[in-house]
Amino acid sequence: MTNLPAQPELLLPAGSERKAGIAFSYGADAVYVGAAGFSMRPDAVAMDPAALASAVAMAHARDKRLYVCVNSMLFDDDLAALCRWVEETREIPFDAIIVSDAGAFSTIRSMRDDVELHISTQAGVANVASALFWQTAGADRVILAREVSLAQTTAICAAVDIPVEAFVHGAMCTAISGRCLLSAHMTGRSGNRGDCKHSCRWDYQLVEAKRPGEAIDIYETGRETIFLGSADLCMLPLLPDLLATGIASLKIEGRMKNEHYLAVVTKVYRSALDAYAADPQAWSCREDWLAELDTVTHQPYSTGFAEGYPTEDPARLQSPGRLYGTHEIVATIREQSANSLVVEVKNPLSAGETLEWISPAGSGLVTIHALGSLDGESVDQVHPGTAAVIVVDEAWPGDESAIFRRELSATPRREPAVEY
């Protein structure tokens, strides 16, 4: 592909306008959000037309881009609703609509020829012929299947004249490009319709048919056998190889993740991309970047299919189903004035506690000198899901996009066996 940007786009997930703003503040070039009723995530983290209009206006005011996902599995009964949605959102200047279904592609293109259409990873684009097909059909971008190797990515980028996007960080799936029936089979909630219950990550045991109720532990070389569950993707150590493929957009997974995840992952990848652009020859994957990625809740990290399917060690793509992360989010800021802050509480918060804050500009420690309710009552502790007023020390940097977090352990809880 020719005419690549000087630096690839950094594309972050956003489950709300607030989260989109955080992603932009920490360095995202663009965000992708879900269209309520048509997204591969629950409507709780998707947006109705009014919210979409507001989010697009916010993004464009910051000179950023916003893409909306219309990528769930669609049946005939859904197409009339899709047409109504296109009409209802006709005046919203989306930077792109992400689709996975050919019917949705043709329907939207016939009704809105002013908006870019990006082909979702759900379409399973994993070869040159598929990418060329979508280019000929009029697609403006293809998003590769997660199973594509770096070598295959290079071939696809070289063959097409439209931008190519690839996932570089976040959750993976036990099914090809996420097309899985397990959740639908076990719970009646379909991952292909945006309602996955993550059945692959449940804690399974083996039971023999004639011994009901007797769970049998399975061991292999001293470790539990892993039936299902995938590791998380982290391509940061391979960033130079990834950029050499000609990729135009680096995509992060996680529309259901919290503000701490968004802030940390955006900041780390932004720093790494900027460092590479400044001096490619001197670039190396810094330990402090990896340590920061370890602060957020995650499955053990893997570089996924970067070198092809790991035939000799397939277990490195699997996860034991236990979450890791050295820190937890405590609060985000709703309003601030001087050293008094109104915060949204995400985990229990106590007066007198010292927390770490992170912001786009830096990080540090801050002590909660006083804690109160919104009606002015002094309290010793506040609980998740509430708002509170906190008074902090004079060192507070005054950044409303900052996140408060606490350390859970003095040492990272990443599995020693993980290899980047």
C-alpha positions in Angstrom: 0.0 0.0 0.0 1.2 3.5 -0.8 0.6 6.9 0.9 0.9 5.6 4.5 0.7 8.1 7.3 4.0 9.1 8.9 2.8 7.3 12.0 0.0 4.8 12.2 -3.3 5.6 13.9 -3.7 4.6 17.6 -7.3 3.4 17.9 -8.9 2.9 21.3 -12.2 1.4 22.5 -14.8 3.5 24.3 -17.9 2.4 26.0 -19.2 5.9 26.6 -18.4 9.5 25.7 -16.6 10.0 29.0 -14.3 7.1 28.2 -13.8 8.4 24.7 -12.6 11.7 26.2 -10.2 9.9 28.5 -8.7 7.9 25.5 -8.2 11.2 23.6 -6.6 12.9 26.6 -4.1 10.1 27.0 -3.1 10.1 23.3 -5.6 8.2 21.1 -6.0 9.4 17.5 -9.4 7.8 17.2 -11.9 5.7 19.2 -14.5 3.1 18.2 -17.9 2.9 19.9 -20.9 0.7 19.6 -24.3 1.5 18.0 -27.0 0.4 20.4 -28.7 -2.7 19.1 -26.1 -3.5 16.4 -22.8 -3.8 18.3 -20.7 -6.8 19.3 -21.0 -5.6 22.9 -24.0 -5.1 25.3 -26.0 -2.0 24.8 -24.8 -0.9 28.3 -21.5 0.1 26.6 -23.1 1.2 23.3 -24.6 4.6 22.3 -28.0 5.6 21.0 -28.2 8.2 18.2 -28.3 11.2 20.6 -25.2 9.9 22.4 -23.4 9.2 19.1 -24.1 12.7 17.9 -22.6 14.2 21.1 -19.6 11.9 21.0 -18.8 12.7 17.4 -19.0 16.4 18.1 -16.7 16.0 21.0 -14.2 14.0 19.0 -14.2 16.5 16.1 -13.8 19.4 18.5 -10.5 17.8 19.5 -9.5 17.1 15.9 -9.9 13.3 16.6 -11.9 10.6 14.8 -14.8 8.4 15.9 -15.9 5.1 14.3 -19.2 3.4 15.2 -19.6 -0.4 15.2 -22.5 -2.0 13.4 -20.9 -5.4 13.5 -23.2 -7.9 15.2 -24.8 -10.9 13.3 -27.9 -9.7 11.5 -30.9 -11.6 10.4 -33.6 -10.6 8.0 -35.7 -9.2 10.8 -32.8 -6.9 11.8 -32.4 -5.2 8.4 -35.5 -3.0 8.7 -34.2 -1.8 12.1 -30.8 -1.1 10.5 -32.4 1.0 7.8 -34.2 3.0 10.5 -31.0 3.5 12.3 -29.2 4.7 9.2 -32.0 7.2 8.6 -32.0 8.4 12.2 -28.2 8.9 12.2 -27.9 10.3 8.6 -26.8 13.8 9.8 -24.2 12.5 12.2 -20.8 12.8 10.5 -19.2 9.5 11.6 -15.6 9.1 10.4 -16.5 5.5 9.6 -19.0 2.7 10.3 -17.5 -0.7 11.1 -19.5 -3.6 9.6 -19.0 -7.3 9.4 -22.0 -8.4 7.4 -22.2 -8.1 3.6 -25.9 -7.2 3.9 -25.2 -4.5 6.3 -22.4 -3.2 4.1 -24.6 -3.0 1.0 -27.5 -1.5 2.9 -25.5 1.2 4.6 -23.5 2.0 1.4 -26.8 2.4 -0.6 -28.1 4.8 2.0 -25.0 6.7 3.0 -22.2 7.1 0.4 -20.7 9.9 2.4 -19.3 7.8 5.2 -16.3 5.4 5.2 -17.1 1.7 5.7 -14.5 -0.4 7.6 -14.7 -4.2 7.5 -14.7 -5.7 11.0 -12.4 -8.4 12.3 -15.6 -10.4 12.5 -15.5 -10.8 8.7 -12.4 -12.9 9.2 -10.2 -11.2 6.6 -7.0 -13.4 6.7 -5.7 -13.4 3.2 -4.9 -11.2 0.2 -7.9 -12.4 -1.9 -10.3 -11.5 0.9 -8.8 -8.0 1.4 -8.9 -7.4 -2.4 -12.5 -8.5 -2.5 -13.6 -5.9 0.0 -11.5 -3.3 -1.6 -13.2 -3.9 -5.0 -16.6 -3.9 -3.2 -15.9 -0.4 -2.0 -14.6 -0.8 1.5 -12.4 1.9 2.8 -10.5 -0.2 5.3 -10.1 -3.8 6.4 -9.5 -4.9 10.0 -7.6 -8.2 10.0 -8.6 -11.3 11.8 -6.6 -11.7 15.0 -5.2 -15.0 13.7 -3.1 -13.3 10.9 0.6 -13.4 11.4 3.0 -10.5 10.8 4.2 -12.1 7.6 0.6 -12.4 6.3 -0.1 -8.8 7.4 2.9 -7.6 5.4 1.5 -9.4 2.3 -2.0 -8.0 2.7 -0.7 -4.4 3.3 1.4 -4.6 0.1 -1.4 -6.0 -2.0 -4.2 -3.5 -1.3 -4.6 0.2 -1.8 -6.8 0.8 1.3 -5.7 1.1 4.9 -5.2 -2.1 6.9 -6.0 -2.2 10.7 -4.9 -4.8 13.2 -5.5 -5.6 16.9 -2.4 -5.2 18.9 -3.6 -5.4 22.5 -6.4 -6.8 24.6 -8.6 -9.9 25.0 -8.5 -12.7 22.4 -11.0 -15.4 21.9 -11.1 -19.2 21.6 -13.1 -19.0 18.4 -11.9 -17.8 15.0 -12.2 -14.0 14.9 -14.6 -14.2 17.9 -17.3 -16.1 16.0 -18.3 -18.4 18.9 -21.4 -20.3 19.9 -20.3 -21.3 23.4 -22.1 -18.5 25.2 -25.3 -18.9 23.2 -25.2 -22.7 23.8 -24.7 -22.5 27.5 -26.6 -19.3 28.5 -28.8 -18.4 25.5 -26.8 -15.2 25.2 -25.0 -15.0 21.9 -21.6 -13.4 21.5 -22.4 -12.9 17.9 -25.2 -10.7 18.9 -23.2 -8.6 21.4 -24.1 -10.4 24.5 -21.2 -12.8 25.2 -21.1 -14.2 28.8 -17.5 -15.3 28.4 -18.3 -18.9 29.0 -14.8 -19.9 27.8 -13.4 -18.3 30.9 -15.5 -20.1 33.5 -13.8 -22.5 35.9 -14.5 -26.0 34.5 -13.9 -29.4 36.1 -14.1 -32.9 34.6 -16.9 -35.1 35.9 -17.2 -38.8 35.0 -20.8 -39.8 33.8 -21.2 -42.6 36.4 -19.9 -40.4 39.3 -22.1 -37.3 39.2 -21.1 -34.6 41.6 -17.5 -35.9 41.8 -15.2 -33.3 40.2 -11.9 -34.8 39.0 -8.8 -32.6 39.0 -6.7 -32.9 35.9 -3.0 -32.4 35.9 -0.3 -32.1 33.3 3.3 -31.8 34.4 2.2 -30.4 37.7 -0.1 -27.8 36.3 -3.9 -27.8 35.6 -5.0 -28.6 32.1 -6.6 -25.6 30.5 -9.6 -26.6 28.4 -10.7 -23.1 27.3 -9.8 -19.5 27.8 -7.4 -17.4 25.8 -4.4 -15.2 26.9 -4.6 -11.5 26.3 -2.8 -10.0 23.3 0.2 -7.7 23.8 2.2 -6.7 20.7 4.2 -3.9 22.3 7.5 -5.9 22.3 7.1 -6.5 18.6 6.2 -2.9 17.7 9.0 -2.3 15.1 8.1 -5.6 13.3 4.4 -4.6 13.4 5.1 -1.2 12.0 7.3 -2.7 9.3 4.3 -4.6 7.9 2.8 -1.3 6.6 -0.2 -1.4 9.0 -2.1 1.9 9.1 -4.0 1.5 12.4 -3.2 -0.2 15.7 -6.4 -1.2 17.5 -6.8 -1.9 21.2 -9.6 -4.2 22.4 -11.8 -3.3 25.4 -15.1 -1.4 25.1 -16.2 -3.0 28.4 -12.9 -2.1 30.2 -12.7 0.7 32.8 -11.1 4.1 32.8 -7.9 2.8 34.3 -7.4 0.3 31.5 -8.0 3.0 28.9 -5.7 5.5 30.5 -2.8 3.1 31.0 -2.9 1.2 27.7 -3.4 4.4 25.7 -0.5 6.2 27.4 1.9 3.3 27.1 1.2 2.7 23.4 1.3 6.4 22.7 4.6 6.7 24.4 6.0 3.7 22.5 4.8 5.0 19.1 6.2 8.5 19.8 9.6 7.1 20.9 9.8 4.9 17.8 8.9 7.9 15.5 11.6 10.0 17.2 14.4 7.4 16.9 13.6 4.1 15.3 17.1 2.7 15.6 17.3 3.3 19.3 13.9 2.0 20.1 13.5 -0.8 22.6 10.6 -2.1 24.6 11.1 -0.4 28.0 10.5 -2.3 31.2 8.5 0.5 32.7 6.0 0.2 29.8 5.5 -3.5 30.5 5.2 -2.8 34.2 2.5 -0.3 33.5 0.6 -2.8 31.3 0.8 -5.2 34.2 -1.1 -2.7 36.5 -4.4 -3.2 34.7 -6.6 -6.3 35.1 -5.7 -8.8 32.4 -5.2 -12.4 31.5 -1.5 -13.4 31.0 -0.1 -11.6 28.0 1.0 -13.2 24.7 2.0 -12.0 21.3 -0.8 -14.2 19.8 -0.4 -15.3 16.3 2.4 -12.9 15.3 4.7 -15.7 14.2 1.9 -18.0 13.0 0.1 -20.6 15.0 2.4 -21.8 17.9 2.3 -25.5 16.9 5.2 -26.4 19.3 3.6 -24.6 22.2 -0.1 -24.0 21.8 -0.6 -23.6 25.5 0.9 -20.1 25.4 -2.3 -18.9 23.7 -4.3 -20.2 26.6 -5.2 -18.7 30.0 -5.9 -20.4 33.3 -8.9 -18.1 33.8 -7.3 -16.2 36.6 -7.0 -12.4 36.3 -3.8 -10.5 36.9 -3.0 -6.9 37.6 -1.0 -5.1 40.3 -3.4 -2.1 40.8 -7.1 -1.4 40.9 -8.9 1.8 40.0 -10.3 3.7 43.0 -11.9 6.8 41.5 -12.2 9.1 38.5 -12.9 12.9 38.6 -16.2 14.4 37.8 -15.4 18.0 38.8 -12.5 19.9 40.5 -11.9 23.2 42.1 -8.6 24.0 43.8 -7.8 20.9 45.9 -11.4 19.8 46.3 -12.6 17.1 43.9 -15.9 15.5 43.1 -15.1 11.9 42.2 -16.9 8.8 40.9 -16.0 6.0 43.3 -15.0 2.7 41.6 -13.7 0.8 44.6 -13.9 1.5 48.4 -12.2 4.7 49.4 -11.3 5.8 52.9 -10.3 9.2 54.5 -6.6 9.4 55.2 -5.7 6.9 52.5 -2.7 7.7 50.2 -3.4 6.8 46.5 -1.5 7.0 43.3 -2.8 9.2 40.5 -1.9 9.0 36.9 -2.6 11.6 34.2 -1.5 12.3 30.6 1.3 14.5 32.0 2.6 12.4 34.8 1.9 10.5 38.0 2.4 10.8 41.8 1.0 10.1 45.2 -1.9 12.0 46.9 -3.4 11.8 50.4 -7.1 12.0 51.0 -7.2 14.5 53.8 -11.0 14.7 54.0 -13.9 12.8 52.5 -17.5 13.8 52.3 -20.9 13.1 50.6 -22.3 15.4 47.9 -24.6 17.0 50.5 -21.6 18.1 52.7 -21.6 15.3 55.3 -18.2 14.2 56.5 -17.6 10.5 56.1 -14.8 8.0 56.8 -15.4 5.7 53.8 -17.4 5.7 50.5 -18.4 2.7 48.5 -18.3 1.8 44.8 -21.0 3.2 42.5 -21.3 6.5 44.5 -20.0 10.0 44.1 -18.0 11.7 46.8 -16.1 14.9 47.6 -12.4 14.5 48.5 -9.9 17.1 49.7 -6.3 16.3 48.6 -3.0 17.9 49.3 -1.5 20.9 47.4 0.5 18.6 45.1 -2.5 17.8 43.0 -1.7 18.6 39.4 -5.3 19.8 38.4 -6.0 17.4 35.6 -9.6 16.2 35.2 -8.6 13.2 33.1 -6.5 11.8 36.0 -7.3 8.4 37.5 -6.8 7.4 41.2 -5.6 3.9 41.8 -4.2 1.7 44.6 -1.5 -0.9 44.5 -2.7 -4.4 45.3 0.7 -6.1 45.6 4.3 -5.0 45.9 5.3 -7.3 43.1 3.7 -7.9 39.7 1.3 -10.9 39.6 2.1 -11.7 36.0 2.8 -15.4 35.5 6.6 -16.1 35.4 6.0 -18.4 32.4 4.7 -15.6 30.2 7.0 -14.8 27.3 6.6 -11.6 25.4 
